């Protein structure tokens, strides 16, 4: 969800809270918590426009994190394919498989 918020802010520019809420499909209380976390991490900044209009914008650091996340996401499917190629004997067993009765073990 953090990545969704960063992505919305990166593509749509500085936005009011309600606009981020609708674009990222997050309820208001969760969004406030997430924006607070992202702000403390230096990934998002809160700006005051005109008199009292508050908007949120992604920072350079936030753009960098978003870029790294996208690169990681491209690598993960390769890792998942590699996992499928491992012979079953070396893969982790599920609890059900571990507890099956085997009279020869």
C-alpha positions as CSV (number, residue, x, y, z in Angstrom):
1,X,0.0,0.0,0.0
2,X,2.9,2.4,0.7
3,X,4.1,1.8,-2.9
4,X,0.6,2.5,-4.2
5,X,0.6,5.9,-2.4
6,X,4.1,6.8,-3.6
7,X,3.1,5.8,-7.2
8,X,0.0,7.9,-7.1
9,X,1.9,10.9,-5.9
10,X,4.7,10.4,-8.4
11,X,2.3,10.2,-11.4
12,X,-0.3,12.7,-10.3
13,X,1.8,15.3,-8.6
14,X,1.0,17.0,-5.3
15,X,-2.5,16.0,-4.2
16,X,-4.9,16.7,-1.4
17,X,-5.6,14.0,1.1
18,X,-8.9,13.1,-0.4
19,X,-7.5,12.8,-3.9
20,X,-4.7,10.5,-2.7
21,X,-7.4,8.5,-0.9
22,X,-9.5,7.9,-4.0
23,X,-6.6,7.4,-6.4
24,X,-4.8,4.9,-4.1
25,X,-8.1,3.3,-3.0
26,X,-7.3,3.6,0.7
27,X,-9.6,4.7,3.5
28,X,-8.9,8.0,5.3
29,X,-7.6,6.8,8.6
30,X,-5.2,4.2,7.1
31,X,-4.0,6.8,4.6
32,X,-3.2,9.3,7.3
33,X,-1.2,6.7,9.1
34,X,0.7,5.7,6.0
35,X,1.3,9.3,4.9
36,X,2.6,10.0,8.4
37,X,5.0,7.0,8.1
38,X,6.1,8.0,4.6
39,X,6.7,11.6,5.8
40,X,8.8,10.5,8.7
41,X,10.9,8.4,6.3
42,X,11.5,11.4,4.0
43,X,9.6,9.8,1.1
44,X,6.7,12.2,1.1
45,X,6.4,15.8,2.1
46,X,3.4,17.9,3.2
47,X,3.1,21.3,1.6
48,X,0.8,24.2,2.3
49,X,-0.5,26.0,-0.7
50,X,-2.3,29.3,-0.7
51,X,-3.9,29.8,2.6
52,X,-4.6,26.5,4.2
53,X,-4.7,24.0,1.4
54,X,-2.4,21.0,2.4
55,X,-1.1,18.7,-0.4
56,X,1.2,15.8,-0.3
57,X,4.1,15.3,-2.8
58,X,6.7,12.6,-3.3
59,X,10.3,13.6,-2.5
60,X,13.4,12.7,-4.5
61,X,14.1,10.0,-2.0
62,X,10.5,8.6,-2.5
63,X,11.1,8.5,-6.3
64,X,14.3,6.6,-5.7
65,X,12.6,4.1,-3.4
66,X,9.8,3.7,-6.0
67,X,12.4,3.0,-8.7
68,X,14.1,0.4,-6.6
69,X,10.9,-1.3,-5.8
70,X,9.9,-1.5,-9.5
71,X,13.3,-3.0,-10.3
72,X,12.9,-5.6,-7.5
73,X,9.4,-6.4,-8.7
74,X,10.8,-7.3,-12.1
75,X,13.4,-9.6,-10.6
76,X,11.0,-11.5,-8.3
77,X,9.1,-13.4,-11.0
78,X,12.5,-14.8,-12.1
79,X,13.1,-16.0,-8.6
80,X,9.7,-17.6,-8.5
81,X,10.4,-19.5,-11.7
82,X,13.7,-20.7,-10.3
83,X,11.8,-21.9,-7.2
84,X,9.6,-24.1,-9.4
85,X,12.6,-25.7,-11.0
86,X,13.9,-27.0,-7.6
87,X,13.2,-30.8,-7.3
88,X,10.4,-31.4,-4.8
89,X,12.7,-33.3,-2.5
90,X,14.6,-30.1,-1.7
91,X,11.5,-27.8,-1.4
92,X,10.0,-27.1,2.0
93,X,7.2,-29.5,3.0
94,X,3.8,-28.3,4.2
95,X,2.6,-29.3,7.6
96,X,0.1,-31.7,6.0
97,X,2.9,-33.4,4.1
98,X,5.0,-33.7,7.3
99,X,2.2,-35.3,9.3
100,X,1.1,-37.9,6.7
101,X,1.4,-41.4,8.0
102,X,4.2,-43.4,6.3
103,X,4.6,-46.9,7.7
104,X,8.0,-47.2,6.1
105,X,9.6,-44.2,7.7
